[in-house]
């Protein structure tokens, strides 16, 4: 039957739309991850950071009943290469979401900007070209300390957070946006 957005509310005196309750809203769920398949693309470069990010993602998948036999991990040389492999996995139609994990750490040259921007563009292109959610779990940090803090240190584990996003987006597409 598809989905639609119905607006039944009225604008208030400031021209704002009416209540959100008046529109049909869709959201992914974190309770319906069982049976979903995930691809994970991980950069080997800076693996002191990317391995803990992957572990955080896998721990989160386990917590939400994702079976490890439904998770496929592909290692690539660096963050620049993530987008191409993510797109290939997405186009295979074997996975409901692709989680992209990497770490780009600023140095003394402009190389950081090129790789960080290319990694982000690559993941976005993979999503758009494959029609499968590709989640950007690539850290872009000023230094190694910041990266370590975000891969299980005092700032938490961004791999775990990206896995939650992957579950929610996979659920949204599988249960609400599957046409």
C-alpha positions as CSV (number, residue, x, y, z in Angstrom):
1,X,0.0,0.0,0.0
2,X,3.0,2.3,0.2
3,X,3.0,5.3,2.5
4,X,1.8,8.8,2.4
5,X,2.0,11.9,4.6
6,X,-1.3,13.4,5.5
7,X,-1.5,16.8,7.0
8,X,-4.7,17.6,8.8
9,X,-3.5,20.3,11.1
10,X,-3.8,24.0,10.5
11,X,-1.2,26.7,10.7
12,X,-1.0,28.7,13.9
13,X,-0.8,32.5,14.0
14,X,2.9,32.3,13.2
15,X,2.4,30.2,10.1
16,X,3.7,27.0,11.7
17,X,2.2,23.6,10.7
18,X,-0.2,21.9,13.1
19,X,0.5,19.0,15.4
20,X,2.9,16.2,14.5
21,X,0.2,13.9,15.6
22,X,-1.8,14.8,12.5
23,X,0.7,13.3,10.1
24,X,1.6,9.7,9.4
25,X,5.1,9.1,10.6
26,X,7.5,6.2,10.0
27,X,10.6,5.3,12.0
28,X,12.9,2.4,12.3
29,X,12.9,0.2,15.3
30,X,15.6,-1.1,17.6
31,X,13.5,-4.0,18.6
32,X,13.1,-5.7,15.3
33,X,16.7,-6.5,14.3
34,X,16.3,-10.2,14.4
35,X,16.8,-11.7,10.9
36,X,18.3,-8.6,9.4
37,X,21.5,-9.0,7.5
38,X,24.4,-6.5,7.7
39,X,27.5,-5.9,5.8
40,X,30.4,-4.1,7.5
41,X,33.3,-2.5,5.6
42,X,36.3,-1.8,7.8
43,X,39.5,0.1,7.0
44,X,42.7,-1.6,8.1
45,X,44.6,1.7,8.2
46,X,44.5,3.0,11.8
47,X,43.4,-0.5,13.0
48,X,44.3,0.5,16.6
49,X,41.1,2.5,16.2
50,X,39.0,0.6,13.7
51,X,39.3,-2.8,15.5
52,X,37.6,-1.4,18.7
53,X,35.0,0.3,16.5
54,X,34.2,-3.0,14.9
55,X,34.1,-4.7,18.2
56,X,31.7,-2.1,19.5
57,X,29.5,-2.6,16.5
58,X,29.5,-6.4,16.8
59,X,28.7,-6.1,20.6
60,X,25.7,-3.9,19.7
61,X,24.5,-6.2,17.0
62,X,24.7,-9.1,19.5
63,X,22.8,-7.1,22.1
64,X,20.0,-6.5,19.6
65,X,19.7,-10.2,18.6
66,X,21.5,-9.9,15.2
67,X,23.0,-13.3,14.5
68,X,26.7,-13.2,13.6
69,X,26.1,-15.6,10.7
70,X,24.0,-12.7,9.2
71,X,26.9,-10.3,9.4
72,X,29.6,-10.1,6.7
73,X,32.8,-8.1,7.4
74,X,35.1,-6.9,4.6
75,X,38.4,-5.4,5.3
76,X,39.8,-2.7,2.9
77,X,43.1,-0.9,3.0
78,X,41.9,2.5,4.1
79,X,38.9,4.8,4.5
80,X,39.1,6.0,0.9
81,X,38.3,2.5,-0.4
82,X,35.2,2.0,1.8
83,X,32.6,3.6,-0.5
84,X,33.3,1.3,-3.5
85,X,33.0,-1.9,-1.4
86,X,29.9,-0.6,0.4
87,X,28.2,0.1,-2.9
88,X,29.1,-3.4,-4.2
89,X,27.7,-5.0,-1.1
90,X,24.6,-2.8,-1.3
91,X,23.9,-3.7,-4.9
92,X,24.2,-7.4,-4.1
93,X,20.8,-7.1,-2.3
94,X,22.1,-9.5,0.4
95,X,22.1,-6.9,3.2
96,X,19.6,-4.6,4.7
97,X,22.3,-2.1,5.7
98,X,26.0,-1.6,5.3
99,X,28.1,-0.2,8.2
100,X,31.2,1.7,7.1
101,X,34.0,1.9,9.7
102,X,37.2,3.8,9.4
103,X,39.4,6.4,11.0
104,X,41.0,9.4,9.4
105,X,43.3,11.4,11.6
106,X,44.5,14.9,10.7
107,X,48.2,15.3,9.9
108,X,50.4,18.2,8.7
109,X,49.2,18.1,5.1
110,X,45.9,18.6,3.3
111,X,45.7,14.8,2.7
112,X,43.3,14.5,5.7
113,X,40.7,16.7,4.1
114,X,40.9,14.8,0.8
115,X,40.5,11.4,2.4
116,X,37.9,12.5,5.0
117,X,35.7,14.2,2.3
118,X,36.2,11.3,-0.2
119,X,35.2,8.8,2.5
120,X,32.0,10.7,3.3
121,X,31.2,11.2,-0.3
122,X,31.9,7.5,-1.1
123,X,29.6,6.3,1.6
124,X,26.8,8.7,0.6
125,X,27.2,7.6,-3.1
126,X,27.1,4.0,-2.1
127,X,23.7,4.6,-0.3
128,X,22.2,6.5,-3.2
129,X,23.5,4.2,-5.9
130,X,22.5,1.0,-4.2
131,X,19.3,2.0,-2.5
132,X,20.6,0.4,0.7
133,X,21.4,2.4,3.8
134,X,25.2,2.8,4.2
135,X,26.0,4.2,7.6
136,X,29.0,6.5,8.0
137,X,31.0,5.2,10.9
138,X,34.3,6.8,9.9
139,X,35.9,8.9,12.6
140,X,37.4,12.1,11.4
141,X,39.6,13.2,14.3
142,X,42.2,15.9,14.9
143,X,44.6,13.5,16.7
144,X,45.1,9.9,17.8
145,X,44.0,10.7,21.4
146,X,40.6,11.9,20.1
147,X,40.2,8.8,17.9
148,X,41.0,6.4,20.8
149,X,38.6,8.3,23.0
150,X,35.8,7.7,20.4
151,X,36.6,4.1,19.8
152,X,35.9,2.8,23.4
153,X,37.6,5.5,25.5
154,X,36.0,8.2,27.5
155,X,33.8,9.4,24.6
156,X,32.2,6.0,24.2
157,X,32.3,3.8,21.1
158,X,31.2,5.4,17.9
159,X,31.2,2.0,16.2
160,X,28.4,0.9,18.7
161,X,26.5,4.1,17.9
162,X,26.8,3.5,14.2
163,X,25.5,-0.1,14.6
164,X,22.4,1.3,16.3
165,X,21.9,3.6,13.3
166,X,22.4,0.6,11.0
167,X,19.7,-1.4,12.9
168,X,17.3,1.5,12.8
169,X,17.7,2.2,9.1
170,X,17.6,-1.5,8.2
171,X,14.4,-1.8,10.1
172,X,12.9,1.3,8.5
173,X,13.7,0.1,5.0
174,X,12.7,-3.6,5.7
175,X,9.4,-2.9,7.5
176,X,8.2,0.5,6.1
177,X,10.0,1.4,2.9
178,X,10.1,-1.9,1.0
179,X,8.3,-1.2,-2.2
